[in-house]
Amino acid sequence: MKKNHYIGVDISKKTIDVAVYKKESVKNNTLCEIFFNSPEGFKEMKKWLRKHAVSLTDSLFCMEATGHYTYELCLFLEQQKVAYSVQSPLHLKRSFGLTHGKSDKVDAYRIAYYAYLHREDIKYSKLASHNVQTLKSLIAERKSLVVEIARCKAQLKEFGIHTPHSGTIERTKALKKFLEDQVETIEKEMHQTIEADEQLKTNYNLLLSIDGIGSVNAINTIIATHNFEMFDNARQYASYIGVAPFEHTSGTSVRGRTHVEAGAKMLKADLTGAVRSCINHDKEIKKYYERKIAEGKAYGVVANAIKFKLLLRMFAIIKRQSPFVRKPAYLI
């Protein structure tokens, strides 16, 4: 849907720089102002826009994804029923091309201009549901604790070689046990959150029907896709996490190879365990893996292709709302 005003927002922890792009304007007279990144600041922004005859309902806001710094503004815009789009910082940077000079004001203008240029096909954003946001917070907490547990395990392994003071060993063991208990508590909270939401529960159980997809990958995918509302198909999501291959044949050194765009690398990395499980337990995937390795393909290339196959399965079963069913040829 076309809008009359395209508003770019450069977001930092305490402030936001807001620029309004109008087709007839030039950089020197483009509306631009700075506000606090808070509900009070957003109200001041609304007054400022109204003063300059910029209607919120006839505007499209565009901003970089900056984690929780973006959340309050998105919440305000949704409450005001205003269209907005949150874009990948890397995608915006590449779209700007070669640029000279940098400031928050200039960046806000560039984002506004980007929104105008891509007005025909830009995808509007929306916040995830409360339960999906809860899952996102819990799994981030779990991930940090798992890192600490791994550190404790490494220390205990070192202690077996060097044998430090016994009290140090006991305290490290106690810390490891405490962290493991916390992870167990978090996992219970995640499953309680899923059980309380019928659609989350349905999609979660559908994902678990796929060989290799466990609880962590299922929850990660639900969070990243806003319970499969943010992406239309598997290829879009694969592009986002850096799994979908794109041809890259410029120059002789890379001719014939493929290049995967940078994406949400942790989501891609978490699928590595699913790949290993599939190679060991899924006859279809195992046969595919062995054939490609025999052809001389590198393990990383084959693993990436398997990750894409898993994403195709995920989106297929969610779309049809029925569990994964293995092909008859591989049931033997």
C-alpha positions as a Python dict, from the first residue, in 0.01 Angstrom:
ca = {
    (1, 'M'): (0, 0, 0),
    (2, 'K'): (142, 339, -101),
    (3, 'K'): (188, 610, 158),
    (4, 'N'): (238, 985, 126),
    (5, 'H'): (517, 1006, 382),
    (6, 'Y'): (817, 779, 437),
    (7, 'I'): (982, 817, 775),
    (8, 'G'): (1328, 683, 855),
    (9, 'V'): (1429, 625, 1215),
    (10, 'D'): (1786, 579, 1336),
    (11, 'I'): (1763, 424, 1683),
    (12, 'S'): (2009, 434, 1971),
    (13, 'K'): (1974, 341, 2337),
    (14, 'K'): (1853, 685, 2455),
    (15, 'T'): (1741, 871, 2143),
    (16, 'I'): (1590, 832, 1797),
    (17, 'D'): (1666, 1047, 1491),
    (18, 'V'): (1357, 1084, 1273),
    (19, 'A'): (1365, 1197, 909),
    (20, 'V'): (1067, 1246, 677),
    (21, 'Y'): (1123, 1185, 307),
    (22, 'K'): (915, 1372, 53),
    (23, 'K'): (967, 1315, -316),
    (24, 'E'): (1012, 1683, -394),
    (25, 'S'): (1253, 1748, -106),
    (26, 'V'): (1633, 1747, -98),
    (27, 'K'): (1859, 1650, 191),
    (28, 'N'): (1912, 2007, 306),
    (29, 'N'): (1546, 2078, 369),
    (30, 'T'): (1424, 1733, 468),
    (31, 'L'): (1241, 1728, 799),
    (32, 'C'): (1462, 1578, 1065),
    (33, 'E'): (1451, 1587, 1444),
    (34, 'I'): (1582, 1399, 1746),
    (35, 'F'): (1364, 1262, 2029),
    (36, 'F'): (1406, 1051, 2339),
    (37, 'N'): (1366, 677, 2283),
    (38, 'S'): (1077, 657, 2530),
    (39, 'P'): (695, 682, 2530),
    (40, 'E'): (726, 1053, 2616),
    (41, 'G'): (964, 1105, 2326),
    (42, 'F'): (728, 925, 2087),
    (43, 'K'): (444, 1155, 2191),
    (44, 'E'): (667, 1455, 2116),
    (45, 'M'): (748, 1300, 1777),
    (46, 'K'): (376, 1266, 1703),
    (47, 'K'): (319, 1634, 1787),
    (48, 'W'): (616, 1736, 1571),
    (49, 'L'): (487, 1536, 1274),
    (50, 'R'): (138, 1680, 1313),
    (51, 'K'): (289, 2031, 1323),
    (52, 'H'): (446, 1964, 983),
    (53, 'A'): (124, 1818, 839),
    (54, 'V'): (253, 1460, 842),
    (55, 'S'): (-29, 1216, 920),
    (56, 'L'): (74, 900, 1106),
    (57, 'T'): (-194, 691, 936),
    (58, 'D'): (-65, 801, 596),
    (59, 'S'): (300, 727, 679),
    (60, 'L'): (535, 432, 666),
    (61, 'F'): (804, 415, 933),
    (62, 'C'): (1124, 225, 858),
    (63, 'M'): (1405, 140, 1101),
    (64, 'E'): (1695, -94, 1161),
    (65, 'A'): (1654, -400, 1380),
    (66, 'T'): (1840, -305, 1699),
    (67, 'G'): (1703, -562, 1942),
    (68, 'H'): (1520, -431, 2249),
    (69, 'Y'): (1604, -68, 2160),
    (70, 'T'): (1348, -100, 1879),
    (71, 'Y'): (1073, -261, 2085),
    (72, 'E'): (921, 47, 2254),
    (73, 'L'): (886, 237, 1926),
    (74, 'C'): (728, -63, 1752),
    (75, 'L'): (484, -101, 2041),
    (76, 'F'): (391, 269, 2019),
    (77, 'L'): (337, 248, 1641),
    (78, 'E'): (117, -60, 1675),
    (79, 'Q'): (-92, 112, 1943),
    (80, 'Q'): (-135, 404, 1702),
    (81, 'K'): (-217, 162, 1416),
    (82, 'V'): (74, 296, 1209),
    (83, 'A'): (250, 91, 940),
    (84, 'Y'): (618, 20, 1000),
    (85, 'S'): (896, -204, 871),
    (86, 'V'): (1197, -330, 1065),
    (87, 'Q'): (1490, -404, 834),
    (88, 'S'): (1815, -593, 877),
    (89, 'P'): (2106, -350, 943),
    (90, 'L'): (2323, -542, 693),
    (91, 'H'): (2051, -528, 427),
    (92, 'L'): (2013, -152, 471),
    (93, 'K'): (2389, -97, 467),
    (94, 'R'): (2423, -287, 139),
    (95, 'S'): (2129, -103, -14),
    (96, 'F'): (2296, 233, 55),
    (97, 'G'): (2596, 135, -158),
    (98, 'L'): (2909, 350, -141),
    (99, 'T'): (2839, 643, 90),
    (100, 'H'): (3039, 938, 219),
    (101, 'G'): (2996, 1070, 570),
    (102, 'K'): (2791, 926, 852),
    (103, 'S'): (2570, 1067, 1124),
    (104, 'D'): (2246, 963, 1289),
    (105, 'K'): (2061, 1234, 1096),
    (106, 'V'): (2206, 1119, 763),
    (107, 'D'): (2132, 756, 844),
    (108, 'A'): (1769, 843, 926),
    (109, 'Y'): (1735, 1018, 591),
    (110, 'R'): (1888, 722, 406),
    (111, 'I'): (1647, 483, 577),
    (112, 'A'): (1353, 707, 483),
    (113, 'Y'): (1472, 718, 122),
    (114, 'Y'): (1512, 339, 124),
    (115, 'A'): (1148, 304, 237),
    (116, 'Y'): (1036, 531, -48),
    (117, 'L'): (1241, 343, -311),
    (118, 'H'): (1105, 4, -198),
    (119, 'R'): (750, 122, -123),
    (120, 'E'): (595, -123, -372),
    (121, 'D'): (730, -441, -212),
    (122, 'I'): (846, -352, 138),
    (123, 'K'): (711, -596, 397),
    (124, 'Y'): (536, -448, 698),
    (125, 'S'): (642, -571, 1041),
    (126, 'K'): (455, -650, 1358),
    (127, 'L'): (555, -750, 1709),
    (128, 'A'): (546, -1112, 1808),
    (129, 'S'): (270, -1226, 2041),
    (130, 'H'): (325, -1200, 2415),
    (131, 'N'): (387, -1575, 2443),
    (132, 'V'): (644, -1573, 2161),
    (133, 'Q'): (823, -1282, 2329),
    (134, 'T'): (822, -1477, 2655),
    (135, 'L'): (979, -1775, 2478),
    (136, 'K'): (1241, -1546, 2323),
    (137, 'S'): (1340, -1413, 2665),
    (138, 'L'): (1351, -1759, 2823),
    (139, 'I'): (1556, -1924, 2550),
    (140, 'A'): (1808, -1638, 2555),
    (141, 'E'): (1844, -1687, 2929),
    (142, 'R'): (1882, -2062, 2880),
    (143, 'K'): (2152, -2013, 2618),
    (144, 'S'): (2362, -1795, 2848),
    (145, 'L'): (2334, -2053, 3129),
    (146, 'V'): (2434, -2337, 2895),
    (147, 'V'): (2750, -2142, 2810),
    (148, 'E'): (2831, -2112, 3180),
    (149, 'I'): (2769, -2485, 3233),
    (150, 'A'): (3011, -2565, 2950),
    (151, 'R'): (3269, -2340, 3116),
    (152, 'C'): (3226, -2525, 3447),
    (153, 'K'): (3268, -2860, 3271),
    (154, 'A'): (3588, -2739, 3106),
    (155, 'Q'): (3722, -2621, 3442),
    (156, 'L'): (3644, -2954, 3609),
    (157, 'K'): (3824, -3135, 3328),
    (158, 'E'): (4128, -2915, 3384),
    (159, 'F'): (4106, -2975, 3759),
    (160, 'G'): (4140, -3348, 3693),
    (161, 'I'): (4481, -3279, 3545),
    (162, 'H'): (4617, -3016, 3781),
    (163, 'T'): (4424, -3107, 4103),
    (164, 'P'): (4374, -2767, 4271),
    (165, 'H'): (4239, -2710, 4620),
    (166, 'S'): (3949, -2948, 4689),
    (167, 'G'): (3723, -2661, 4794),
    (168, 'T'): (3757, -2508, 4447),
    (169, 'I'): (3648, -2834, 4287),
    (170, 'E'): (3347, -2867, 4516),
    (171, 'R'): (3233, -2509, 4457),
    (172, 'T'): (3263, -2553, 4079),
    (173, 'K'): (3057, -2872, 4099),
    (174, 'A'): (2798, -2693, 4311),
    (175, 'L'): (2784, -2404, 4064),
    (176, 'K'): (2740, -2645, 3773),
    (177, 'K'): (2456, -2822, 3955),
    (178, 'F'): (2289, -2489, 4036),
    (179, 'L'): (2309, -2376, 3674),
    (180, 'E'): (2171, -2709, 3550),
    (181, 'D'): (1877, -2675, 3790),
    (182, 'Q'): (1812, -2324, 3655),
    (183, 'V'): (1813, -2455, 3297),
    (184, 'E'): (1562, -2724, 3397),
    (185, 'T'): (1337, -2459, 3554),
    (186, 'I'): (1357, -2242, 3242),
    (187, 'E'): (1271, -2537, 3017),
    (188, 'K'): (964, -2608, 3231),
    (189, 'E'): (856, -2244, 3194),
    (190, 'M'): (901, -2262, 2818),
    (191, 'H'): (683, -2572, 2792),
    (192, 'Q'): (420, -2417, 3021),
    (193, 'T'): (413, -2112, 2789),
    (194, 'I'): (368, -2336, 2486),
    (195, 'E'): (96, -2544, 2653),
    (196, 'A'): (-99, -2227, 2737),
    (197, 'D'): (-121, -2121, 2371),
    (198, 'E'): (-310, -2360, 2143),
    (199, 'Q'): (-151, -2246, 1816),
    (200, 'L'): (198, -2247, 1965),
    (201, 'K'): (136, -2594, 2104),
    (202, 'T'): (11, -2724, 1770),
    (203, 'N'): (302, -2586, 1568),
    (204, 'Y'): (558, -2694, 1829),
    (205, 'N'): (435, -3054, 1822),
    (206, 'L'): (425, -3053, 1442),
    (207, 'L'): (790, -2944, 1429),
    (208, 'L'): (889, -3220, 1670),
    (209, 'S'): (745, -3475, 1426),
    (210, 'I'): (1039, -3406, 1193),
    (211, 'D'): (1341, -3631, 1251),
    (212, 'G'): (1631, -3428, 1390),
    (213, 'I'): (1422, -3135, 1511),
    (214, 'G'): (1428, -3118, 1888),
    (215, 'S'): (1287, -2877, 2141),
    (216, 'V'): (1551, -2603, 2099),
    (217, 'N'): (1531, -2588, 1719),
    (218, 'A'): (1151, -2600, 1728),
    (219, 'I'): (1132, -2310, 1974),
    (220, 'N'): (1404, -2114, 1791),
    (221, 'T'): (1209, -2141, 1466),
    (222, 'I'): (880, -2042, 1628),
    (223, 'I'): (1047, -1735, 1781),
    (224, 'A'): (1233, -1627, 1466),
    (225, 'T'): (926, -1666, 1243),
    (226, 'H'): (680, -1519, 1498),
    (227, 'N'): (507, -1856, 1496),
    (228, 'F'): (532, -1872, 1115),
    (229, 'E'): (367, -1535, 1054),
    (230, 'M'): (676, -1339, 942),
    (231, 'F'): (783, -1547, 640),
    (232, 'D'): (573, -1667, 349),
    (233, 'N'): (785, -1970, 264),
    (234, 'A'): (1094, -2171, 358),
    (235, 'R'): (1324, -1994, 111),
    (236, 'Q'): (1256, -1654, 266),
    (237, 'Y'): (1340, -1787, 611),
    (238, 'A'): (1641, -1976, 476),
    (239, 'S'): (1771, -1650, 330),
    (240, 'Y'): (1722, -1480, 666),
    (241, 'I'): (1929, -1734, 861),
    (242, 'G'): (2191, -1781, 589),
    (243, 'V'): (2099, -2127, 463),
    (244, 'A'): (1958, -2065, 114),
    (245, 'P'): (2237, -2068, -146),
    (246, 'F'): (2259, -1799, -412),
    (247, 'E'): (2471, -1823, -725),
    (248, 'H'): (2797, -1631, -705),
    (249, 'T'): (2995, -1659, -1029),
    (250, 'S'): (3175, -1326, -1047),
    (251, 'G'): (3546, -1375, -1114),
    (252, 'T'): (3737, -1690, -1188),
    (253, 'S'): (3827, -1784, -831),
    (254, 'V'): (3468, -1840, -724),
    (255, 'R'): (3310, -1944, -1053),
    (256, 'G'): (3068, -2231, -1015),
    (257, 'R'): (3044, -2203, -639),
    (258, 'T'): (2755, -2075, -433),
    (259, 'H'): (2752, -1798, -179),
    (260, 'V'): (2524, -1787, 123),
    (261, 'E'): (2417, -1444, 243),
    (262, 'A'): (2494, -1360, 605),
    (263, 'G'): (2192, -1407, 823),
    (264, 'A'): (2097, -1501, 1176),
    (265, 'K'): (2407, -1715, 1228),
    (266, 'M'): (2310, -1861, 1564),
    (267, 'L'): (1986, -1999, 1420),
    (268, 'K'): (2183, -2159, 1141),
    (269, 'A'): (2441, -2298, 1386),
    (270, 'D'): (2171, -2452, 1606),
    (271, 'L'): (2054, -2658, 1307),
    (272, 'T'): (2393, -2831, 1291),
    (273, 'G'): (2291, -3078, 1561),
    (274, 'A'): (1973, -3155, 1368),
    (275, 'V'): (2183, -3233, 1060),
    (276, 'R'): (2401, -3481, 1252),
    (277, 'S'): (2091, -3651, 1392),
    (278, 'C'): (1934, -3681, 1047),
    (279, 'I'): (2247, -3830, 895),
    (280, 'N'): (2242, -4100, 1162),
    (281, 'H'): (1870, -4174, 1183),
    (282, 'D'): (1691, -4050, 869),
    (283, 'K'): (1736, -4296, 580),
    (284, 'E'): (1641, -4041, 315),
    (285, 'I'): (1883, -3778, 446),
    (286, 'K'): (2155, -4037, 505),
    (287, 'K'): (2132, -4162, 148),
    (288, 'Y'): (2144, -3804, 16),
    (289, 'Y'): (2445, -3723, 238),
    (290, 'E'): (2642, -4032, 130),
    (291, 'R'): (2572, -3966, -238),
    (292, 'K'): (2688, -3603, -221),
    (293, 'I'): (3001, -3686, -20),
    (294, 'A'): (3083, -3960, -276),
    (295, 'E'): (3053, -3695, -548),
    (296, 'G'): (3326, -3497, -373),
    (297, 'K'): (3109, -3230, -214),
    (298, 'A'): (3249, -3067, 100),
    (299, 'Y'): (3077, -3159, 426),
    (300, 'G'): (2977, -2797, 494),
    (301, 'V'): (2806, -2766, 155),
    (302, 'V'): (2611, -3089, 206),
    (303, 'A'): (2520, -2995, 565),
    (304, 'N'): (2388, -2660, 442),
    (305, 'A'): (2171, -2836, 183),
    (306, 'I'): (2033, -3067, 452),
    (307, 'K'): (1947, -2766, 669),
    (308, 'F'): (1750, -2624, 378),
    (309, 'K'): (1568, -2957, 337),
    (310, 'L'): (1472, -2943, 705),
    (311, 'L'): (1336, -2591, 665),
    (312, 'L'): (1130, -2704, 365),
    (313, 'R'): (982, -2980, 581),
    (314, 'M'): (907, -2735, 863),
    (315, 'F'): (716, -2491, 647),
    (316, 'A'): (535, -2771, 461),
    (317, 'I'): (392, -2933, 773),
    (318, 'I'): (295, -2598, 927),
    (319, 'K'): (118, -2499, 606),
    (320, 'R'): (-84, -2821, 590),
    (321, 'Q'): (-113, -2849, 973),
    (322, 'S'): (-33, -3220, 979),
    (323, 'P'): (272, -3411, 1108),
    (324, 'F'): (568, -3505, 895),
    (325, 'V'): (516, -3831, 705),
    (326, 'R'): (811, -4020, 560),
    (327, 'K'): (799, -4126, 196),
    (328, 'P'): (701, -4495, 155),
    (329, 'A'): (1037, -4581, -6),
    (330, 'Y'): (1214, -4497, 320),
    (331, 'L'): (980, -4677, 560),
    (332, 'I'): (1160, -5011, 518),
}
